[in-house]
Amino acid sequence: MNSSSFCSLPLIAITYSCLLYLVSARVGEFTPGRRLLDDAHHKPSINIEGYMSNYELENAIMAFGERCSNISRIYSIGRSVNGFPLWVIEISDNPGREEPEPAFKFIGNVHGDEPVGRELLIRLANWLCDNYLKDPLADMIIKNVHLHILPSMNPDGFALRKRGNAKNVDLNRDFPDQFFATNDLEDARQPETKAIMRWIRRIQFTASASLHGGALVANYPWDGTEDKKKEYYASPDDDAFRFLASVYSHSHYNMSKSKEFPEGITNGAAWYPIYGGMQDWNYIHAGCFELTLEISDCKWPNASELSTLWEYNRMSMLNLVATTVKTGVHGRVFSVDTRTPLPAIIDINGINKSVKAGRLFADYHRLLVPGVKYQVTASSPGYKSKSTTIFLVEEATTADFILEPETNNAGKIVGSGCDCSGNYKNRLEMVDILAHPQMEISMVIIVALAFLLLLYRRKLCLSFPKHRQALGSKRPTVV
């Protein structure tokens, strides 16, 4: 057996393992026939002042999934304290399939007594479905973004009509904090918090927003300070966060006209410091640019006002999602010797915050402020880093990187290529995998899938992606 043949065996095993994982993940995350009322001890919460109850919200999500199945996928990221599923709507022209595109998430109802967000997010999903192939903005979002919508992070708090969850914990104070050692033990956190953390580790989100009530302002990191003082505390990407917050504020009917918050935006710590917040954790641990959006002065307005609030916030929500592809620098990172995608880190000179390229396609999506010149650097272990300078105008810029392997003093390649040593331990592990009864049943299917995967990967890696010319992006730069 030659080395290339031996290297194909792990691919077959990995493919099989991935299929088993996907099946088990789908079973664990989403059981289409299951409803909240299937559990005898769960009763539907009452329809408070015309708002959807948890049961009605679930039905609305399932009805959307059936009506718009061509552009959506319904799944759950976990359950609340009282066992309510945390349902997510994914909207894309290829839902459930990883692509070299940015992912964006909306989260509503973080606080149980702030229910406007859950109502607006269902309306957002339906608007996108109704306007697909009719409205250019809807088309651009669905074709170029994977949008994930979690209408209610805190269904228990909503049913109880209180801020915290069923255990009276404020979920926006339950995440690990950068300044103070709170919530260090993940098992000690609330199930809703842990579900969000697992979700973010599974999907690489470019940007995000959570919807709140009680004020009218777009809030951005940092949320806290080292000494707990109320003062402006800027993150490394302060300019980009201000830009994103301004996109929302100035697209809103009247948010940017605020007398309390100039331009309708605020740094979280300058407003009032909090610790254990979700938006800071997103940015620190996942490189996800999250805003906290206060979308209604009244936390629980009369339901008759929901249509007006939807109209006030609709363009803000759409434009914020569109920003992930319309601005910034985007691209992929490849190896010059194998022509395969590389796990890479993208750095911007002068900004002390890296972003990671995607695991499968090595695609990156770096949000930046238009009208500025940037030096972009791509690096990957075992390869020489490369840099390029871009001037970011109004539209997005594409910069792909092709990295060369590092060499030692003797000119030999360091840390590159396939490890086909086939040591004894690896061979034993492979034998264990191949001897599994499920493998015997499905070997023919797995071999066929592995072969198709090889063909697809070869086709993918030998050709660079088609870039977003339709969005007015610059001609791609290859470095």
N, C-alpha and C positions, 0 to 999 in steps of 0.2 A: 504494500500500500504506500503510495507516494505521499508527500507532506500535504499537498493540496486536498487529497482525498480525506486524509485524517482530519484536516481542519473543517471539512464539511460536516463531520459527525456532530461537533458541538452545535452547529447551526440547526441541525435537525432536532437535537434534544432541546435547544433553547426555544425553537418554534413550538414544539410540543408543550413545553412548560408554560410558555406564554399563553397558548390556547387554553390550557387547564386553568391558568390564573384568571384569564378573561371570563371564562365560564363561571368560575367560582365567584369572581368579583361581581359579575352581573347578577348572579343568584342572590348574593349577599346584599347588594345595593338596591336592586329593583325587582320587585315581584309585581308584575303588572296587574294581576287579579286582586291584589290585597288592598284593602281600604282600612281607614282608621276604625270603622265600626266593626271590623272583623274581631277585634278584641272585646270580649264581653264587658270588661271594666271601663272601656272608653266610650264616653257619650259625646255626641257632637256639641261643641260649645254654642251658646245661643247667638243669634244674629244681633249684635249690639249696635243699635242706632243705624241700621242699614248696611253695616260692614259685613263682608263675608265671614262666616264662622270658619273654623279650621276644616270642618267637613266640607263646606261649600268651596273653600279655597282648593282643597284637594280635588274635588270634582271638576273645578274649573281648569286645573292643571292637566288632569287626565283628558278632559274634553279637548283642550288645546292640542295635546299630543296626538289624539286621533284625527282631528281636523287638519293639522299641519304636519303630518307625519313625514312629508317629503323634505322638510327643512328642520326637523326637530327630533330630539331624543329626551325622554323623561327618565330621570334616575334619582336615587336618594343617596345622600352622603352620610346618613346615620339617623339616629332617633334622639328625641328630646328626653328629658328626665321621665316624663310620663308616657313615653313610648310613641309619640307622634313622629312619623317619618319627616325628615328634612328634605322635601322634594326640590329638585333642580330641573329647570328647563334649559336644555342646550339648543341654541339656534345657529344653524350653519347650512351651507349648501351640501356639506358632507358631515352631518352630525355623527359623533362617535368615532370619527376617523382622524388620527393625528395628521396635521398638515403643517407646512412651513409658514404658518400664519400666526399673528398675535391672538392671544386669548384674553377676554375681558370678563369680569364677573360683577354682577350687581347683587347686593344683599339687602333685604328689607327686614323690618320688624326686629331689629337687634334688641331693642327695648320693647317689652310687651305692650306698654301704653303709648306706643308711637306707631299706629297701624297704617298711616297713609302710604308708606312705601310699599307695603304688600299689595295694596290695591293698584297703585300706579305701575308696578312691575308686571302684573297680569295684563294691564292695558298696553304696556310697551310690547310684550310678546305678541299680543293679538294684532297690534298695529303693524308690526313687521311682517307677520303672516299675511295680513290683508293687502299690504302694499308691495309685496315681493313681485318683481317683474312689472311693476307699475311706477314705482317711485325710485329715482336714482339713488337717493340716500339709503333707502331700504335695501336695494340691490347691492350697493357697495359694502354695507355692513355684513349682509348674509354671505356674500361671495368672498370676503376678505378677512373676516373675523370669526372666531369661535366665541359666541356670546353665551355665558352661563348665568342664569337668573335663579336666585334662591329667594322666593318671595317672603318667606318667614323663617328667620333663624331661631325665633323664640315663640313657637306656637303655644307653649304652656303659659307664658307670661301674658299673651294676648287673651287666652281663655279666662285667666284669672284677673285680667285687666290691671296688671301691675307691671312695674318697670323690670324687675328681675325675673329669673326663670322660676320653675316650681320650687326650687330650693332657696329662692329669694336672693340669688346671686346676680349682680350686674354683669352681664356677659361682656360688656365693653370695658371691664376692669379685670378680666380673668385670663388675659394672655401674658406670657413672659414679658418682663419689662427690662429695658436696657440699663436703667439707672438704679433700680432697687430690686433686690432678690426676692421678688414675690412670685408665687406659683411656679417654683422651680421643678416640682414634681408633676410630670404630665398626668399621671394617674389621678392626681388630686384635683384636677380641673373638671369643669362641668362637661357632660357629654356633648353639649352643643359646641363648646369651645374646641374640644378634641376633634369633633367632626370637621370643623373648619380647618384645623391644622393639618389633618390627614389629607383633606381636599387640596390644599395648597401645595402639599408635597407631591401629590399625584399629578397635578396639572400645573404647568408653568405659565402663570398668568402675567401678562405684561402690565396691566393696569386694573383698577378695581374701584368700586365706590359702594359705600353703605348709606342707606337712606334713613334719616332720623327726623324728628319733629320737635318743635318748641322754639325755633328761631328760623331765620332766613339768611343762610350764609354757607359758603363752601369752605370747609376747614381742611387744612393740610398739615403734615408733620413739620417739626416734632410736636407731640402732644404734651410732653413733660420736659422738665429741666433737671439738671443734676442737683440743684439745691432747693428744688420745689418752689422757686420764686415764679411769680407771674410776669413773664417777660418773653419777648420774641426769641425763639430758639430755633435756628435754621438747621435744616438737614443738608447733607452734601448736594442734593439736587433741589435746593430751595427755588432756584429760578424756574426749573421745569415744573415744580409743584405749583408755583404761583401762576404759571402759564395755564396748566390744566384747570386749576380752580377758576381762573378768569374765563376759560372757554365755557364752563358751566354757567358762571354768573352772568356773563354778557349775552348768553343765549336764552336766559330766563326772562320772563316778562318784566320783573321788577327787582330781582335780587341785586343787580349791580347798582341800583339807585339807593341802596341802604344808607341811612344816616348814621347807623351804629358802626357798620363795618365798611371802610373805604373800598369801593369797587365790589362790595359784596363778598369779599374773601377774608380769611383770617388764618394766621398761624395758630395752631391749637394752644400752645403754651402761652401765647400772648393773650388769648381769650380767657382760658382758665386751665391750669395744668391738670392732666389726669395721668394715671399710671396703670399699666396692664391693658392699654388700649389696643384695638385690633389693627388700626392703620399703621402704627409704628412697627408692629410685629411683621406685618406684610412686607414692608419695605426693607427691614433689616434682614429677615430670614429667607425671604423669597424673591427679593428684588422687584416686588410688585408695587407699582405706584398707586397707592390708595388714597382716596379722598373720603372725608366724612361730610355728607351733604345734609344740611338742615333745610328741609324743603317746605316747612309749614310753621308759621308762627304759633299756631295752636297745635298741641300734640294730638288731640282727638277731635278734629273739627266735625261738624255735622256732615253726614254722608252726602247731603245735597251739594256740598262744596267740592266733592271729589272730581267731578268733571272739569271744573274750573282749574283745580290744582293740576290735573293732568295736562290741560292745555298750557298752563304756565311753565310746566317742567318738561314737556315732550321734546322740544328741540334741544334743550340742554342735555337730556339723557342721550339722544341720538348723536349729537355733535361730540359729546365726550367719548363715546365708543368709537366714532369715526376718527378721532384724533390719533388713536393707536396706529392707524395706517397712513393717515394723511400727513403726518409730521414725523420728525426724528430720522434716525438712520436705521436701515434694515439690511439684512444680508445673511449670508451663510459662510461657513468656514470649511475648507476642504484640505486634504493632504495631497501634495503634488505627486507623490510616488504611487499612492494607491487610488487616488481620485475619489476617496470616500469621505463622508462628513466626519469632522473631528469634534470631540468634546472641547469646547473653547471658552475662554473668558474674554469679555469685551470691556476695555477700559477707555475712558475719555480723559485726556490730559487736563489736569486742573480740577477734576471732580473725583473725590475720594469714595467712589462707589462703583463696583463692578457689576455687570450682569452676565449671566450664563447663557451660552447658546443651547438650544434645545437638544435633548438627548438623541432623538432619532434622526432629525434632519440637520442638526447643527445650525439652526436658524436663530438669529438674534433680532430683537426689536428694542432699540434704545431710544427712549423718549427724551427729546432735547428741545430747547427754545429756538424757534426760527430766527433768522437774521444774524446768526453768530457763526464764526469759524471755529471748527473743532478738529483736534487730532484724535483719531480713532485707532486703537491698537487691539489686535487679536493675538492671543497666546494660547498654547496648548502644551501639556507636558510632552517632552521629547521632540518638540518642534521649535524652530526659530520664530520669534515673534515678528509681526509685521505691523506697520503703521501707515496710515494715509491721512491726509488733511482734506476736510470737506468744508464747504461753505453752505450752510443750511438756509435755504430761502423758504418761501411759504410752503412748498410741497415737500414730500418725503424724498430722501436720498437713499440710494441702494449702493452698498459697498460689500462685495464678496472678497474673501481672503483665501489665498492658496498658500499654505504654509509648507516649508521645506523641513525635513528631519534634521535634527542636530547631529553633528559628527564629532568624534573624539580626535585626538591628535594624530591617530593613524588613519584618519579619514573614514572610519567605519561609522555606520549609522547607529545612533544611540536611541533606544526606547521606541523603535518604530517597527511596524510590520506585525505579522501574525506569530503568536507564540505557539509553535507546533511541536514543542519538546515531547509532549505525550508521556509525562512521567507516570509512574506506577499508580500513584494515588488518583490522578485524573482518569486513568484508564478504568480503575475500579469503579469510580463514580459514574463513568459512562456506562459500564456494564450494568450497574444497578438501575440506571434510568432505562436502558433498553430492555431490561428484563421485566419491567413493570407490566402487569397484565393489561393495563389500559393501552400501553404501547403496542402490545401484540394485536389488539383489536383494531387500532387505528394507524398502524405503520404505513399502509399504502397511502392513506390520506395525508399523513404528515410528510412523507417523501415528496408527494406531489406539491404540497404547499411550500415546502422548502425549495423545490425547484423553481416554482413560480416566484418565490421571494427573491431568489438569486437573480432571476431574469429582471424582476422589477428593480432591485437594488442596482444592478449593473446599468440599466437604462437611466435610473435616477442620477447616479453618480457621474456618468459620462456626459451628462448635459446639465448646464446650469439652469436654474429655475427661470420661468418666464416672470418678469417683474411687472409691477403694477402700472403699466403705461396708461391704462384707462384712468388712473387717478392723477395723472399729470406728474408722476415722479420723474426725476432726472434719469438720464441714460445710466445704466448700471456701471459702477466702477469695480474692476477686478484688480486686486492687489496681490 
